């Protein structure tokens, strides 16, 4: 299955080149070019780049999709959908989803709320230097650790009971309480399982600043 790296316009970091395809989302295309990588696809309305920068992107990227600024989907949503239209079984790693405008960051966190993206939620991962975000649909799931990340948080998108088994702070019908974000949990050398019966849950792995 193809491994695709997407670069959005937020805070970007050093990255592995161990991917099959590279996608620049709006200004993220310039970041790739500055790293010596020609994007396989550059996509967005490009309202965050100058005319000269856009010409540079168009001259270097293998494919360019320029959207209208007035649209229902964000640039990142358009990029995610374009990737899955081409490669439905791909795994997407998204860099630069955080660190810019808060409304953009929240839209990125809740990408699976887009009905067209929801079927692919388990094929998405959003990363920066301190965080890693994944998604699971309703059901029971084993939550595996991510190397280098110390903390574990759960953000359910529906107000339904969660069951957390095997973590430092378990949650079940005896001690359940409603919160929008169940933060600062931890792995303790055994499997962690998450269960819920409606919507999807955002799983946030994180670590403190070094």
Secondary structure by P-SEA (a helix, b strand, c coil): cbbbbbbcccccccccccccbbbbccaaaaaaaaacccccccccccccccaaaaaaaaacccbbbbbbccccccaaaaaaaaaaaacccbbbbbcccccccaaaaaaaaacccccccccccccbbbbcccbbbbbcccccccccccccccbbbbbbcccbbbbbccccccccccbbbbbccccccccccbbbbbbbccbbbbbbbbbccc
